[in-house]
Amino acid sequence: MEDAERRTLQAVADYQFRAGAGRALFPEGESYDVDRSKSGRPRQVATDEGRRLVSFGTDGRFTLGLAGGERLLAELEAPACRVVVGDESEPFVRDGKNVFAKFVTDVDPEVRPGDEVVVVHEDGHPIAVGRAELDAEAVADFDTGMAVKVREGAGTTDA
């Protein structure tokens, strides 16, 4: 990946997730496998080991892969980009099932519907990545409803 392209991807990540996310996802000195569209635009960025970090949507936003979620957790201070669940729902979410509001024990107060989030077990380990369906306040207030549409669970393979 060229430095100019890395800087662009870092800027998008910083804007979408918050400052520091770009360095977490695309650190200097690391090479990546970049899948490109016919026009040359990056569609998907993976580690050299083939683990998907992000996909680059046509709307200019990233969708997280589990590897990308793990990197965000390592770099961004809690509760940034996190939705926390307990033991009761952990095995289901790990297998790729959606997160329902009644099982969320904590959530980043800045989460809005449509945001990419990392679903974390109470012990701090990432178990899935997906798209928030509710804002943080609604997640805390509701006993019903889907909080996160899970895209990839830690028990599933990279898509």
FIPA-504730 format. One line per 8 residues: number of its first residue (from 1); their letters; for each residue y negated, z, x of N, C-alpha, C, CB. Coordinates in steps of 0.02 Angstrom, whole numbers. Glycine has a CB too. Layout:
BEGIN
NUM	A	Y:Z:X:Y:Z:X:Y:Z:X:Y:Z:X ~ ...
END
This chain:
BEGIN
1	MEDAERRT	59:0:43:0:0:0:-62:0:45:0:62:-49 ~ -108:-43:29:-170:-47:68:-214:13:53:-207:-113:52 ~ -257:30:101:-302:88:92:-348:80:32:-343:99:155 ~ -374:19:21:-419:9:-36:-382:20:-101:-449:-63:-34 ~ -320:-4:-105:-281:6:-166:-264:80:-176:-217:-36:-163 ~ -247:114:-121:-233:186:-125:-294:224:-151:-211:213:-56 ~ -353:207:-124:-414:241:-146:-427:229:-221:-474:217:-104 ~ -414:169:-244:-423:153:-315:-376:194:-357:-412:78:-328
9	LQAVADYQ	-312:197:-338:-263:236:-376:-280:311:-374:-192:224:-348 ~ -303:334:-317:-324:405:-311:-383:419:-358:-343:422:-239 ~ -431:373:-361:-490:383:-405:-469:386:-478:-541:328:-394 ~ -423:342:-498:-399:342:-567:-365:409:-582:-351:283:-581 ~ -323:432:-536:-287:495:-546:-335:554:-550:-236:507:-489 ~ -385:555:-506:-435:609:-508:-473:610:-574:-484:602:-449 ~ -489:551:-599:-526:546:-662:-482:568:-721:-551:474:-674 ~ -420:545:-721:-376:559:-777:-351:631:-778:-317:512:-776
17	FRAGAGRA	-332:657:-721:-300:724:-719:-348:779:-697:-241:723:-672 ~ -389:767:-648:-441:810:-619:-441:802:-544:-430:884:-639 ~ -493:827:-513:-502:820:-441:-442:848:-404:-567:856:-417 ~ -419:810:-354:-361:830:-314:-297:795:-334:-352:904:-319 ~ -296:768:-395:-235:736:-419:-219:672:-379:-242:719:-493 ~ -271:636:-359:-261:574:-321:-226:587:-255:-327:539:-310 ~ -249:638:-219:-217:655:-155:-146:680:-166:-258:709:-118 ~ -135:715:-222:-68:741:-236:-19:684:-250:-70:788:-297
25	LFPEGESY	-41:635:-290:4:581:-308:12:529:-253:-22:547:-370 ~ -42:515:-217:-42:461:-167:-70:486:-101:-82:400:-193 ~ -35:530:-66:-62:557:-3:-68:503:51:-18:614:21 ~ -116:513:94:-127:467:150:-64:467:194:-190:487:192 ~ -50:410:224:5:405:272:74:398:241:4:464:315 ~ 79:395:176:143:387:143:148:317:115:153:441:87 ~ 206:288:120:215:221:92:248:226:23:257:175:139 ~ 237:175:-18:261:175:-86:292:108:-103:204:191:-135
33	DVDRSKSG	334:108:-152:361:46:-180:318:30:-241:438:53:-198 ~ 281:-25:-238:236:-44:-292:263:-106:-327:164:-58:-265 ~ 279:-98:-392:300:-155:-434:237:-185:-463:351:-132:-490 ~ 229:-250:-456:167:-283:-477:179:-333:-533:134:-318:-417 ~ 127:-343:-573:129:-395:-624:120:-462:-590:73:-383:-679 ~ 126:-516:-627:118:-583:-599:48:-593:-570:132:-636:-652 ~ -1:-556:-598:-70:-562:-573:-81:-521:-510:-118:-539:-628 ~ -32:-480:-490:-38:-439:-430:-60:-368:-443:-86:-471:-384
41	RPRQVATD	-75:-353:-505:-97:-285:-524:-37:-237:-522:-129:-285:-595 ~ -45:-177:-494:12:-130:-493:32:-109:-564:-7:-67:-452 ~ 97:-110:-577:124:-87:-641:158:-20:-634:173:-138:-670 ~ 193:-12:-579:230:50:-569:229:67:-495:304:43:-595 ~ 221:132:-480:220:154:-411:275:207:-404:150:183:-391 ~ 319:196:-354:375:241:-343:376:263:-270:442:206:-361 ~ 411:317:-257:420:340:-188:467:292:-153:448:413:-185 ~ 472:297:-87:518:255:-50:591:267:-72:512:268:25
49	EGRRLVSF	604:326:-100:671:342:-124:684:313:-194:682:417:-124 ~ 634:281:-223:642:250:-288:626:295:-347:711:226:-295 ~ 597:355:-336:577:399:-391:509:378:-416:577:473:-368 ~ 503:367:-482:440:343:-511:387:397:-510:451:318:-583 ~ 330:381:-480:273:427:-480:232:415:-544:228:416:-417 ~ 211:353:-554:170:335:-612:183:263:-631:95:347:-597 ~ 168:248:-693:161:180:-716:88:171:-734:208:163:-778 ~ 62:112:-723:-8:98:-734:-14:57:-797:-41:61:-673
57	GTDGRFTL	-39:87:-850:-43:54:-915:-97:2:-920:-52:105:-969 ~ -92:-40:-970:-143:-91:-981:-210:-60:-1000:-121:-140:-1034 ~ -209:3:-1023:-271:38:-1041:-305:69:-980:-257:91:-1092 ~ -275:60:-920:-304:87:-859:-285:159:-844:-378:82:-862 ~ -240:187:-885:-219:257:-874:-148:258:-848:-224:298:-940 ~ -132:312:-813:-64:322:-788:-20:355:-840:-65:364:-724 ~ 44:339:-838:95:380:-870:136:409:-813:140:338:-921 ~ 150:473:-818:184:508:-764:259:497:-764:169:582:-768
65	GLAGGERL	287:492:-704:358:498:-694:370:571:-673:385:447:-640 ~ 432:593:-674:447:662:-655:424:677:-583:522:676:-663 ~ 434:629:-538:412:639:-469:337:649:-465:434:579:-425 ~ 299:612:-505:226:620:-507:207:688:-535:194:566:-548 ~ 242:710:-587:230:776:-616:243:832:-566:273:787:-677 ~ 296:825:-528:311:875:-476:255:879:-425:378:859:-442 ~ 229:822:-406:174:821:-357:111:852:-385:159:749:-335 ~ 95:839:-448:36:870:-478:44:946:-480:25:843:-549
73	LAELEAPA	102:970:-499:113:1043:-502:104:1075:-433:183:1058:-528 ~ 127:1041:-382:123:1068:-314:51:1073:-290:163:1026:-266 ~ 8:1029:-315:-61:1025:-289:-113:1057:-334:-79:953:-278 ~ -105:1052:-400:-156:1077:-446:-140:1148:-467:-160:1031:-508 ~ -191:1189:-468:-183:1260:-485:-166:1267:-560:-247:1299:-468 ~ -120:1312:-575:-101:1325:-644:-163:1350:-682:-43:1378:-648 ~ -171:1330:-743:-125:1297:-789:-136:1221:-794:-130:1328:-856 ~ -168:1190:-745:-187:1120:-749:-128:1074:-766:-218:1098:-684
81	CRVVVGDE	-137:1034:-817:-89:982:-838:-21:1009:-859:-80:933:-783 ~ -18:1072:-878:46:1103:-893:53:1124:-966:56:1163:-849 ~ 114:1118:-990:136:1147:-1053:197:1188:-1036:150:1091:-1109 ~ 196:1252:-1051:250:1297:-1030:295:1315:-1089:220:1362:-999 ~ 361:1312:-1077:410:1331:-1127:457:1383:-1098:449:1268:-1152 ~ 492:1419:-1143:538:1471:-1122:610:1447:-1122:532:1530:-1167 ~ 655:1496:-1116:727:1482:-1110:756:1447:-1171:764:1545:-1098 ~ 728:1463:-1230:758:1436:-1292:756:1360:-1295:721:1465:-1352
89	SEPFVRDG	702:1329:-1274:697:1256:-1279:709:1221:-1213:629:1237:-1305 ~ 712:1257:-1158:719:1226:-1092:776:1176:-1086:728:1280:-1040 ~ 838:1192:-1108:892:1143:-1099:881:1078:-1139:958:1174:-1119 ~ 850:1084:-1196:837:1025:-1238:784:981:-1207:816:1046:-1309 ~ 730:1012:-1183:675:975:-1153:699:942:-1088:614:1021:-1139 ~ 738:978:-1049:766:951:-987:807:887:-1001:810:1004:-952 ~ 840:886:-1059:880:828:-1078:838:772:-1111:935:849:-1126 ~ 772:781:-1113:728:729:-1138:707:736:-1211:762:664:-1130
97	KNVFAKFV	723:792:-1242:701:804:-1311:628:826:-1312:746:858:-1346 ~ 594:813:-1367:523:829:-1372:510:904:-1376:494:795:-1434 ~ 449:924:-1360:428:994:-1361:392:1007:-1426:383:1011:-1299 ~ 413:1059:-1462:380:1077:-1524:335:1138:-1513:431:1092:-1579 ~ 279:1139:-1549:226:1189:-1538:252:1261:-1539:173:1181:-1590 ~ 299:1276:-1584:321:1345:-1590:358:1371:-1528:367:1352:-1650 ~ 379:1326:-1484:415:1346:-1423:371:1349:-1361:473:1300:-1411 ~ 307:1331:-1369:260:1331:-1312:234:1402:-1301:201:1281:-1323
105	TDVDPEVR	241:1427:-1240:217:1494:-1224:148:1493:-1191:267:1530:-1179 ~ 129:1437:-1161:64:1431:-1130:48:1356:-1123:62:1467:-1060 ~ -16:1341:-1121:-38:1271:-1116:-106:1269:-1081:-42:1237:-1186 ~ -116:1217:-1041:-182:1205:-1010:-234:1200:-1066:-182:1140:-965 ~ -286:1242:-1065:-335:1241:-1120:-374:1176:-1125:-384:1297:-1110 ~ -369:1132:-1075:-405:1068:-1077:-363:1011:-1104:-429:1051:-1008 ~ -301:1024:-1123:-256:971:-1148:-282:944:-1214:-184:997:-1156 ~ -284:877:-1218:-303:842:-1280:-247:795:-1300:-370:803:-1270
113	PGDEVVVV	-245:775:-1363:-194:726:-1383:-199:663:-1341:-201:709:-1458 ~ -142:639:-1318:-140:579:-1277:-139:592:-1203:-198:536:-1292 ~ -153:654:-1182:-152:671:-1111:-81:672:-1084:-185:739:-1099 ~ -73:651:-1022:-9:657:-988:-2:729:-963:-3:606:-929 ~ 55:760:-976:66:829:-956:134:838:-924:59:876:-1017 ~ 140:893:-888:204:913:-858:229:973:-898:197:930:-781 ~ 290:969:-923:320:1025:-959:356:1067:-907:370:1001:-1015 ~ 338:1132:-907:362:1178:-856:398:1236:-889:303:1204:-813
121	HEDGHPIA	452:1258:-859:486:1319:-882:444:1379:-861:559:1324:-853 ~ 452:1434:-895:413:1494:-880:421:1515:-807:435:1552:-925 ~ 475:1496:-774:484:1514:-703:445:1469:-656:558:1511:-685 ~ 410:1418:-685:368:1374:-645:398:1308:-626:348:1409:-585 ~ 461:1296:-641:493:1233:-622:480:1178:-674:569:1244:-614 ~ 464:1118:-650:453:1063:-697:519:1041:-728:420:1003:-661 ~ 517:1030:-794:578:1008:-828:569:942:-864:600:1061:-878 ~ 507:918:-872:495:855:-905:422:833:-897:513:859:-980
129	VGRAELDA	410:770:-913:342:744:-917:336:706:-983:325:697:-856 ~ 275:703:-1008:265:667:-1071:193:666:-1092:306:699:-1126 ~ 182:647:-1155:115:639:-1184:103:694:-1235:107:570:-1216 ~ 47:730:-1227:27:781:-1275:12:749:-1342:-34:823:-1249 ~ 37:778:-1395:25:753:-1463:-28:795:-1499:90:752:-1503 ~ -40:855:-1473:-89:902:-1502:-135:926:-1448:-54:961:-1538 ~ -194:950:-1467:-237:982:-1417:-213:1053:-1405:-311:981:-1439 ~ -239:1084:-1352:-216:1150:-1332:-224:1202:-1388:-253:1173:-1270
137	EAVADFDT	-280:1200:-1422:-293:1248:-1476:-243:1240:-1533:-364:1239:-1503 ~ -227:1179:-1551:-179:1167:-1604:-109:1189:-1583:-178:1092:-1623 ~ -91:1178:-1521:-26:1200:-1496:-20:1275:-1503:-15:1179:-1422 ~ -73:1311:-1486:-72:1384:-1491:-71:1408:-1564:-132:1413:-1455 ~ -103:1371:-1609:-109:1392:-1678:-51:1372:-1723:-171:1364:-1707 ~ -18:1316:-1708:33:1289:-1753:102:1319:-1739:36:1214:-1747 ~ 140:1329:-1793:210:1349:-1787:256:1290:-1799:227:1405:-1837 ~ 227:1234:-1818:266:1173:-1829:231:1115:-1794:276:1158:-1904
145	GMAVKVRE	266:1061:-1787:236:1001:-1758:255:990:-1686:162:1004:-1764 ~ 255:925:-1667:272:907:-1599:212:917:-1554:296:833:-1596 ~ 222:954:-1500:169:966:-1452:168:913:-1397:177:1035:-1421 ~ 228:893:-1374:233:845:-1319:289:795:-1335:246:880:-1251 ~ 272:732:-1331:323:679:-1336:349:668:-1266:294:611:-1367 ~ 410:691:-1254:439:689:-1186:459:617:-1169:499:736:-1181 ~ 439:596:-1110:456:529:-1085:516:533:-1038:396:497:-1049 ~ 518:586:-998:572:592:-949:586:666:-937:553:557:-882
153	GAGTTDA	648:686:-947:669:754:-933:703:757:-864:716:779:-987 ~ 704:817:-835:733:826:-769:808:813:-770:719:896:-743 ~ 840:816:-829:911:802:-834:926:729:-848:941:844:-887 ~ 873:688:-854:882:616:-866:865:578:-803:839:592:-926 ~ 881:514:-800:866:474:-741:796:446:-746:917:418:-733 ~ 768:428:-688:702:396:-686:704:331:-725:679:384:-613 ~ 653:321:-767:649:259:-806:603:210:-773:626:273:-877
END
